[in-house]
C-alpha cells in the first residue's frame, strides 16, 4: 500500500477523498493506481464512497463562478503537493475538497449543489436508482426531492406516492420527510402516500420508524403494518391493510374491495386529467369492488357502470358525468 497515507484509518470518505485527490493530482504513480484498485475492490462501501466523492470532485467546475478563490486555493495546494511530492496529512487532505464547497458557502448554496428534484405527471410513473443501490419508484402526480450528504440520505415527499427499497447503512441513515413527519429506514421496503397534509406509511419488508411531528414519540412498523398521520401530528392506530391493494399501482392497477364510489372516483382522478362528476349525492356511497387499470379511464368507468345502477356520460373531452341508470 502507498506510504503517503494510511488508507486503513479515517472514515471511508476520508479514504475516498485521498484516492480521488491522488488520481486527479497529475503525478499518481502506477503503484498507487494498483493500490487504489485493491482498496476499491475491498467492499461495496468503498465503491459507493468513491462514486460520491468522484461526483463531488467533478461538480467543482460547475461552481467556478461562485467559489473561484476556494477552488484556486485547492488547486494551488495540489500544485504544491506535486512539486514537493510530500505526503498528504489527514488534516490537509480533508480540506482539499471541503474548502471548495464548504468555506464561504451558505446552506442555500450547499442545498442547491446536493439536491435533486423528481416529478411525475398524472398517469406517469418513474423509477430512480440511487448511487448506494437503493431505489425509489414514483407513482402518478408525485414530487419529491433527494438530498445526499456524506453522512445522511434525506428525501422530502411534497405530494403523491412512492415505494422505497432501501439499502440499509447505519453510517448513513435514510429518512423521508412528509407533512412534518419523519419516516426512518431500519432496512426495509415501504410505501408512502401523501394526500394533501395526510400521510400513510405501509411497510412491505423490514422495519421503519415513524415520527408524526418533531419531538413526538416514534412508532416502529413491521411488515404488513400501516399507519397514518396528519400535519398536526395526529396519528392513527396501526392497521393491517391488504398488501395487494397497497402495492397494486406498481402493476398499473387499482384494487377496490367494497369502497364507496366517491372514493373510487377520487383515486381514478389521480391518474387522469379529467373531471368526474356525480351530481346525485345518493350515488356516492354505492360500493365498488374490482380491479381496474390506471391507464384506461373509459374502461374503468364502463366496468363500474356495468356493476352498479349508474350510467356514465362524456359531456366534454375530459368531463364525465355519473348519473342513475334510470
N, C-alpha and C positions, 0 to 999 in steps of 0.2 A: 504494500500500500504506500501511496505517496507520503514523503516525510514533511510536506508543507502544512499538513493539517490532519489532526486525528479525527477521522470520519466516524469513529465509533462513539464519539462523545457529542454532546449537544443534542438539541431537538432534531427531528428528522428534517424540518425545514431549514435549520441551520446547515445541516449536511447538504441538502439540495441546493441551498444558496451558494455554498462553497463550490459545488461542481459546476453549476451554471456559470458562476463567475470565472472559474478556470477555463471552461470550454470556450468562453467568449473573450478570453484575455489576449489571444493572439500568440501566446508562447506556451500553450499547453503541450506537454510532451506526449509521445506515444505511450509511455508507461502510465502517465496519468489517465489517458483515454482508456487504457485497458483496466486500470483500477476503477474508473467510473463505471464501466460496463459490469464489472464484478459487483460493485455496490448496487447498481440498478437492478441486477438480477436477484438480489437477496430477498426482496419482498415486494408485494403489490403496494404496500405503504410507501416504499421508496419511489416506485414508479409514479404513483399519484402525486407525491410531493414534487417530484421533478417536473411533471407536466404543469403543475400550478406555478412553480417558480419560473419555468421557462416562458409560460404565457405572460407572467408578470414582467419579465425582462423584455419580451418582445413588445409589450404595451408601452414601454418607456417613450418610444418615438412619437406616440400619439399625444403625449402631454408636453412635448418640447416647448410650445408657446407658453405653457403655464409654469414650467419648472426649469427654465434654462439654467439658472445659477446652480441648482442642486444637481442637475444632470452633468453640468460642466465639472463640478467638484468630483462626482463619481468617476467620470472618465479620466480626470487628471490623476486620481488615485490609481486607476488601472494602469495608466501610462507609467506612473512611478513604480508600481509593482513590477511591470515588465522590465523596466530598465534596471532595477536593483535586484530582481529575482529573489526578493525577500519572502520569507514565509508569511502567510496571512494569519494574523492573530484573530481569535474569535471575535473580539470586540470590534476591530476594524472591519472584519468580514461581514458582520451583521449589519454594519452601517452602509455597505455598498449599495444595496438595493433599497433599504428603508429610507435613506436620506433623500432619494429622489421622489418618493411617494408619500412620505410622512412629514418631514421637516418643511414647515412653511405651508402645509396644506390644511384646509378646513375640513370638517366632517362632511360637508356637502361635496367637496371635490372628491374625497375618497369614495363616497356613495356613488357618485357618477362613474367612477372608474370600475367599480366592482359589482354593479347591479345590472341584471338583465331582466327585461320585461317580456312576458309572453301573453298573447291573447288569441282566443278563438272566436269566430263569428257564430251566429246562430246556425245550427246544423253541422258545424265543423268540429273535428276533434284533432288532437295532436299529441305526439309523444316527445318528451325531452330526455335525452340520455345525458346524465351528468358525468363529469370527469372522474368521480370516485366510484362509478359503477351503479349508482342509484338511478332511478328512473321516475319521471312524473308523467302521467297520462292525463291530458286535459279534456274535459267534456265540453259540450256546447256552451257558447257565450260565457267564457271563463277568462279571467285576467289574474295573473299572479306575477310577482317579482321574486327573483332569486339573488341573494347576496351571499357570496362566499368570501371568507377571510381565511387565513391560515389556521385559525383556531375554532371556527364556527361555520355552520351552514344554516342559513335562515331563509325561509320562504314566507312571503306575505300574500295571502289569498284575498284579493279585492272583491271578487264575485265569482259565482259559478261552482264548479265541481272538479275535483282532481283525485286521482288514485296515486298514492305514493308508495314506491317499492324502494326501501332504504337499505343501503349497505351500512350496517352499524359500525361506528367508530367512536369509542368513548373519548378519544383525544380531540374529536371534532364533532360536537353534538349537532343533531339535526332537529330543527324546530319549524313549526308552521304557526304564523300569527294570523288570526282571523277574528274580526269583530271584537277586538280587545282581548280575546282569549289566546292561550298558548298551548299547542299540541306538541309534545316532545317525544321523539322516537326512542324506543328502547330495543330496537332491532326488529323491524316489522314491515307489513304491508297494511295500509289503512286508507280509507276513503273519506274525504271531507267535502261536504256540500254546504256552501254558504248562500243563503237566500235572504237578501237584504241584511238585516242585523241578527239573523238567526243562523246558527251553525250546527250541523250534525256530523258527528265523527263515528265511523264504523271501522272496527278492526277485523282484518281478514287473517293476518298471521302475526305472531309475536306479541308485542305489548306496547301501548302508548300511555303517556301521562297527559291528562287534560286539566288545564287550569283555566277556569272560565273568565277570570279577571285578575289583575295584579294583586298579589298578596292573598289570593283565595287558596283554599286547600285543594291540592291536586288529587285527582282521581285516576287510578290506573285501570285501563281496559285491556282485556284479553280477547283472543279470537272469538268471534260470534257476538260480541257486545257492541252496543251503540249508546251514545249519549248526545244530548243536545243542550245548547246554552244560547243565551242572547247577549246583547251588548251591555246589559245591566249586570250580568253575572248570574242571572237566574239559570239554574241547571235542572234538567230533567232527571228522573231516576234512570238508572242503567236498564236498557231493554235488550231483547234478543230477537232482532229482526230476521226475516227471511233473507239469507245472504244472496240467493239467486236474484232477488229483486234489487238489492243494493248495488250489485255489480252488472246488471243486465245492460246498462248503457255501453259497456265495453264491447258488447256484441251487436250494437246498433238496435237495441230493443228497449221497450218499456214494458214492464210486467205489473199488472194490477190484479189484486185479489179483493173484490168487494169494496173498491174505492168509490167515493161519490163522483158523479160526473164532473162537477166543477173542478175537483182536484185533478182528474184525468186530463181535462182540457188545459188546465194550468201547466201541467207537465208537458203536454204536446206543444204548447206555445213556446216552451224553452228552445225548441229545435226549429221553429219556423217563424218567419217574419209575416205573421198573419193575425187577423182579428177573429177570435172565436166567440161568438155572441150567443147568449142564452136569455132571451127576453122574458121567458116564463120561468120564474124562480122555482116553481114546483119541480122542474126537471133537474135542478142542480144536485139534488140528493139521490137521484137514481144511481144504483150500484153497478159498477163496471168491473168485469173480470176478463182477463185475457192477456195475450202477448201481442204487442203492436210495434211496427217498425218506426224508428225515429226519423227515417229519411223519406217517408211517403205519407204525407198528411192526408191526402184523399183516401188512400186505402184504409188508414186508421179510422177516419171518421165514418166511412161506409161500413166498416166492420162493426163499429159501435152501434150504428143505426140499425144494422141487421139483428142486433141482440136486444135492443131497447125500443120502446114505443115512441120513437122520435124520427124526425126526418131532417136531413141536412141540405140547406140551400146555399149555393155560392152566389152571392149578390154582387160581388166585385172580384177582381183578380186575387186579392188577398183577404177577402172578407167572407166568413162562413157564418150562417145563422142556423142555430139548432132550435127546432120547434116541435110541438106534439105531432105525432104521426097523423092524427085525425083532427 
